[in-house]
Amino acid sequence: MKIRIGYVTNSSSTNFLILSKKELTPEYLFKKLGFKKGSIIEQHAWDLCENIINGTFRGLRYFDFDEMNYENVKEVFGEEAAEKYKKYKGKGFYTYMGYTSSDEDTLTSFFTTDTFELEENGIYINGRSCVW
């Protein structure tokens, strides 16, 4: 038996799908998530936006896909999300998949440990694939 001494974490992660009318930037995401400049959580909001964008470069957690397609979206996020993927992809939306971790900053940790779905004018975000 091995016993670990020191810091031990029970971290979690959330895979997310983003379908966006515009190319994803921190500024665009900040606006679409409803954050306001000058708010008391502004810096945390910017950190969250950066972490989400950085998460798109890491791929999905516990899935290994060479490409994003209807079947892969369906496997990870379900049929309803796959239908939205097909609809928005057909309209020329940008598509992103990635994950965030609860080991990141406060707002990103909260974002990671909750499930959510957001569909607004020009953006769809599905964060319902949580992994503990």
C-alpha positions in Angstrom: 0.0 0.0 0.0 1.2 3.5 -0.8 0.3 6.5 1.3 0.7 10.0 -0.1 1.8 12.6 2.2 1.2 16.3 1.3 -1.4 17.9 -0.8 -4.1 15.6 -2.2 -6.8 16.9 -4.5 -10.1 15.5 -5.7 -10.3 17.7 -8.7 -12.9 17.6 -11.4 -13.2 18.8 -14.9 -15.9 19.8 -17.3 -15.8 19.2 -21.0 -17.5 22.0 -23.0 -18.8 22.6 -26.5 -18.9 26.1 -27.9 -20.6 27.0 -31.2 -20.0 30.7 -32.0 -21.0 33.0 -34.7 -17.7 34.9 -34.3 -14.2 33.6 -33.6 -13.7 33.1 -29.9 -11.7 35.8 -28.2 -11.6 36.7 -24.5 -13.4 40.0 -25.3 -16.2 38.3 -27.2 -16.7 35.6 -24.6 -16.6 38.2 -21.7 -19.5 40.0 -23.4 -21.5 36.8 -24.3 -21.2 35.5 -20.8 -22.8 38.7 -19.5 -19.9 40.1 -17.6 -19.6 43.9 -17.1 -16.4 46.0 -17.1 -15.9 47.6 -13.7 -17.7 44.9 -11.7 -16.1 43.5 -8.6 -15.5 40.2 -10.3 -14.1 41.6 -13.5 -10.6 40.2 -13.1 -12.0 36.7 -12.3 -14.3 37.0 -15.3 -11.3 37.7 -17.6 -9.4 34.8 -16.0 -12.4 32.5 -16.7 -12.6 33.6 -20.4 -8.8 33.0 -20.8 -9.1 29.6 -19.1 -12.0 28.6 -21.4 -10.1 29.6 -24.5 -6.9 27.9 -23.3 -9.1 24.8 -22.6 -9.9 24.6 -26.3 -6.3 23.9 -27.1 -6.2 20.9 -24.7 -9.0 18.9 -26.3 -11.5 17.0 -24.3 -10.9 15.2 -21.0 -11.1 11.4 -21.3 -12.0 11.4 -25.0 -9.5 11.2 -27.9 -11.0 12.5 -31.2 -9.1 13.5 -34.3 -11.9 15.6 -35.5 -15.1 17.2 -34.3 -18.2 15.7 -36.0 -21.9 14.9 -35.2 -21.2 11.5 -33.8 -18.4 12.7 -31.5 -20.5 15.6 -30.2 -23.4 13.1 -29.6 -21.1 10.8 -27.7 -19.9 13.4 -25.3 -22.7 15.9 -25.1 -25.8 14.0 -26.2 -28.2 14.0 -29.1 -29.7 17.5 -28.5 -26.3 19.1 -28.5 -25.3 17.1 -31.6 -28.4 18.5 -33.4 -27.4 22.1 -32.4 -23.9 21.3 -33.6 -25.3 20.3 -37.0 -27.6 23.3 -37.2 -25.0 25.9 -36.3 -22.2 24.3 -38.2 -24.4 24.5 -41.3 -24.7 28.3 -40.6 -20.9 28.6 -40.6 -20.5 28.9 -36.8 -17.0 28.3 -35.3 -16.9 25.1 -33.3 -14.7 24.5 -30.2 -14.4 21.7 -27.6 -12.2 21.7 -24.6 -12.3 21.4 -20.8 -11.7 23.4 -17.7 -10.5 22.1 -14.3 -11.5 22.8 -10.8 -7.8 23.3 -9.9 -7.9 26.7 -11.7 -8.9 30.1 -10.2 -12.1 30.6 -8.2 -14.6 31.5 -11.0 -13.2 28.8 -13.3 -13.5 26.3 -10.5 -17.2 27.2 -10.0 -17.8 27.1 -13.7 -16.2 23.6 -13.7 -18.1 22.1 -10.8 -21.5 23.1 -12.1 -23.4 21.9 -15.3 -24.8 24.5 -17.6 -26.1 25.2 -21.0 -26.3 28.7 -22.6 -27.9 29.6 -25.9 -27.9 33.3 -26.8 -27.8 35.2 -30.0 -24.7 34.1 -31.8 -23.4 31.6 -29.2 -24.2 28.1 -27.8 -22.2 26.7 -24.9 -22.8 23.3 -23.4 -21.0 22.4 -20.2 -22.9 19.3 -19.3 -20.1 16.7 -19.6 -18.6 16.9 -16.1 -16.0 14.4 -15.0 -15.1 13.9 -11.3 
